[in-house]
């Protein structure tokens, strides 16, 4: 014999006080714990007030209908299992007062066409007035059996009409209560969605702050459109933030905030950028008018802006006022122009050395007589030093800022450095890209030029322009010369002839030395 649970031996007022704080689902589970709990909690005399109080504490829940007991109502509302096979089932058939999984529909539901024949023979407008039917014309098997029994009991008596009236009244009450329950269910789902969104937002913000982007996130609060975009990106999703979804969401958010940081920085630095552009423009004009200047190419404002020394000046606007910044920049600009020229010349020399290879360390690659650049963009050929000012070394002015910027296509999860953010802010602020020599190809015609220098008896990897200026040897292009006249060329005119007439898929030149 199973002993009575100890808790049931407590005084009744203590027991009621304990049960009073339980959720209806807790009470449902208790009815399945033991026979003693079940007898106690399903006793209308003893436990009705417990069930009634538990249901009243559920916010906006419709009252228990007259056709259901409080335990049955709580079981329908909160016990998340099929009423037949006890498998998980979240869908409630409100009109039918059951939970039914897909596997039990054949046993628990009856289609409209399979209802008893007497239902259509009774004096009523529609079968749905006698028996609760879902919008998809499906009735509960239990309701059909109950109606069938009631009909057999009164079919040959005067009580048949009373049965019809009673059934119509109960069915109408079921429909009305089902409508209220659907509204409550939608409100609960909406509230749950909001709770998930709020919790998700708190989790996301915490993780973003741990990544060091809390200040950037705080700056969005004053930008309604950006804040809405931030919410729509990952926050307004009615799902818990799991480890897998967190990883993807944070990568997207991080990229989003990096872009916003660059745009915000652009706005903050606009005045500095404008002042810098004016100073650079004026100083450039001064240098151009000075015929004794040694500059091979003049920079744009963005080139000066990206120099580390200038970036340090712009990064601390609280230290330097606008006037002090202009004065400091004007004082330092002549040295900065020279430094930038040295920098781009060195970059071009490194590119030549990397692309050609085999150049001696004591040889300046930019002074090689065989050096001819080909632009991968416009396919034209240029020589040094005019290559430094080739138009394709600068991208065209941006028609739509940020559409083509590197920040917009940053790989998810790669944190941009402050230098990269500053560079992209400058690109948008000046609406152009800085000087970049990577479009130049030093080895495009080098093989064919190598053949020319073999005829001249010189090494293309070490012979400089100064060496060839004193070279008395003249050559002729046998491929282009006729039988009666031939082309007599110096090494420089031979180079020009070669890139114009024997490059990019054209036949190679055959050279001969003029005796």
C-alpha positions, 0 to 999 in steps of 0.5 A, spaced: 500 500 500 502 506 497 503 511 503 499 518 503 504 523 501 507 527 507 505 534 504 497 532 504 498 531 512 499 538 513 494 543 515 489 544 510 490 552 510 497 551 510 496 546 504 492 551 500 497 557 502 502 553 498 497 551 492 495 558 492 502 560 489 502 555 483 501 556 476 495 552 473 500 547 469 504 546 476 497 543 479 496 539 472 502 536 473 501 535 481 494 531 479 499 526 475 504 525 481 500 520 485 493 518 486 492 522 493 494 528 489 489 527 484 483 525 488 485 532 492 486 536 486 480 534 482 475 534 488 471 540 486 469 541 494 476 542 496 480 544 490 475 548 486 478 555 489 485 553 488 484 552 480 480 558 480 485 562 483 490 560 479 487 561 473 485 568 475 492 570 476 494 568 468 493 575 465 487 577 460 485 569 460 478 568 459 474 565 464 473 558 465 467 556 460 461 552 463 462 546 459 469 545 462 471 544 469 477 548 471 482 542 471 480 540 464 481 548 462 488 548 465 489 542 462 487 544 455 491 551 456 497 549 459 499 541 458 503 541 452 502 534 449 497 531 445 490 528 448 491 521 445 498 519 444 501 524 449 507 527 444 509 534 444 503 538 441 503 546 441 497 547 437 490 547 441 483 546 437 479 551 441 473 549 438 474 542 439 477 543 446 483 538 444 490 538 443 491 533 437 498 531 433 498 530 426 499 522 427 492 522 431 487 526 427 484 520 424 482 517 431 480 524 434 477 528 428 471 527 424 470 530 417 464 533 415 462 528 410 462 523 415 457 526 420 451 522 422 446 522 417 441 525 422 445 531 423 442 534 417 435 531 418 434 535 424 431 542 424 437 547 423 440 551 418 447 548 419 451 542 422 455 547 426 449 549 430 449 543 433 456 540 434 462 545 434 466 544 428 473 547 426 473 552 420 476 546 416 469 542 417 472 538 422 469 535 428 471 532 435 470 524 435 468 525 442 463 531 440 460 526 435 459 520 440 456 525 445 451 528 440 449 521 437 448 518 444 443 524 446 440 523 439 438 516 440 435 517 447 430 523 445 429 521 438 422 519 439 420 523 444 418 531 445 425 532 448 428 532 441 426 540 440 429 541 447 436 537 445 436 542 439 435 548 443 440 546 448 445 544 443 445 550 439 446 554 446 452 550 448 455 550 441 454 558 440 458 559 447 463 554 445 464 558 439 464 565 442 469 562 448 474 559 442 474 566 439 476 569 446 481 564 447 484 565 440 485 573 442 488 571 448 493 566 445 495 571 440 496 576 445 501 571 449 505 570 443 506 577 442 508 578 449 513 572 449 515 575 442 517 582 445 520 578 451 525 574 447 526 581 443 528 584 449 532 579 452 536 578 445 537 585 445 540 585 452 544 579 450 547 582 444 548 589 447 552 585 452 556 582 447 557 588 443 560 591 449 565 586 450 568 587 443 569 594 445 564 597 440 559 599 446 561 607 445 559 606 437 553 602 440 551 608 444 552 613 439 546 610 435 541 612 440 541 619 437 540 616 430 533 614 429 534 611 422 541 607 424 537 605 431 532 602 427 537 599 422 540 596 428 534 593 431 532 590 424 539 587 423 538 582 428 535 584 435 527 584 432 527 576 432 523 572 436 528 567 437 533 566 443 540 568 442 543 561 441 551 560 440 550 559 433 546 564 432 550 569 436 556 568 432 553 570 426 549 575 429 555 578 432 559 578 425 553 582 422 553 587 427 560 588 428 560 589 420 554 594 421 557 598 427 564 598 423 561 602 417 557 606 422 563 608 425 567 610 419 561 614 417 560 618 424 568 619 423 567 622 416 562 627 419 566 629 425 572 630 421 569 634 415 572 641 418 579 638 418 578 635 411 576 641 408 581 646 411 586 641 409 584 641 402 585 648 402 592 648 405 594 643 400 591 646 394 594 653 396 601 650 397 601 646 391 600 652 387 606 655 390 610 649 389 608 649 382 610 656 380 617 655 383 621 652 378 626 650 382 622 645 386 624 637 386 617 634 386 616 629 381 609 629 382 604 633 386 599 629 391 592 630 392 589 632 399 587 625 401 594 623 400 597 628 405 591 626 410 593 619 410 600 621 412 601 618 419 603 625 422 597 629 419 593 623 421 595 624 428 594 631 428 587 630 426 585 625 431 586 629 436 581 635 435 580 637 442 588 638 442 588 643 436 583 648 434 581 649 427 586 655 427 592 651 430 591 645 425 591 650 419 597 653 422 601 647 424 599 644 417 602 650 413 608 650 417 609 642 416 607 642 409 613 643 405 616 637 408 610 633 408 610 634 400 617 632 400 616 626 404 610 624 400 614 624 394 620 620 397 614 615 399 611 614 392 617 614 389 620 608 394 613 604 393 614 604 385 621 602 386 619 596 390 614 594 385 619 594 379 624 590 383 618 585 385 615 584 378 622 584 375 626 580 379 634 579 378 636 587 379 642 588 383 641 592 390 646 597 388 642 599 382 636 604 382 630 600 378 627 606 376 633 609 372 633 602 368 633 604 361 629 598 359 623 600 364 617 601 361 610 601 365 604 598 362 597 600 365 593 594 367 587 599 366 587 603 360 593 598 357 597 604 355 605 605 356 608 610 360 616 611 363 618 614 369 618 619 372 611 620 368 608 614 370 608 617 377 602 622 375 599 617 370 591 618 371 589 611 372 593 611 379 587 615 382 580 612 382 575 616 379 571 621 383 566 617 387 559 618 384 555 614 390 560 615 396 560 608 400 558 604 395 564 601 392 568 603 399 572 597 402 569 598 408 562 596 405 565 589 403 569 588 409 569 580 410 564 578 416 568 577 423 574 581 421 575 587 425 577 594 422 583 597 425 582 605 427 587 606 421 583 603 416 577 606 419 580 613 418 582 611 411 575 610 409 573 616 412 578 620 408 576 616 402 568 618 403 570 625 405 575 627 399 570 623 394 577 619 391 582 614 393 589 615 394 595 614 390 596 607 388 601 604 383 599 597 383 595 598 376 602 599 373 606 593 370 613 593 369 614 586 366 609 587 361 614 588 355 620 586 359 621 580 355 621 583 348 625 589 351 630 584 353 631 582 346 632 589 344 638 590 349 641 583 347 642 586 340 645 592 343 650 588 347 647 591 354 644 588 360 637 590 361 637 589 369 643 593 370 643 598 364 641 605 366 638 611 362 645 615 363 649 609 360 644 609 354 645 616 353 652 615 351 651 609 347 653 610 340 650 604 337 644 605 333 639 599 331 634 598 325 627 594 326 628 589 320 620 587 321 618 594 319 623 596 314 623 596 307 628 593 302 630 600 300 629 604 306 630 602 313 629 605 320 635 608 324 633 608 331 636 610 338 635 606 344 630 611 346 626 611 339 627 604 339 623 603 345 617 607 343 617 604 336 617 597 340 611 599 345 607 602 339 608 597 334 610 590 337 606 589 344 600 586 346 599 580 341 603 583 335 609 580 332 615 581 336 620 585 333 627 583 329 632 588 331 639 589 327 645 593 329 646 599 324 654 599 322 
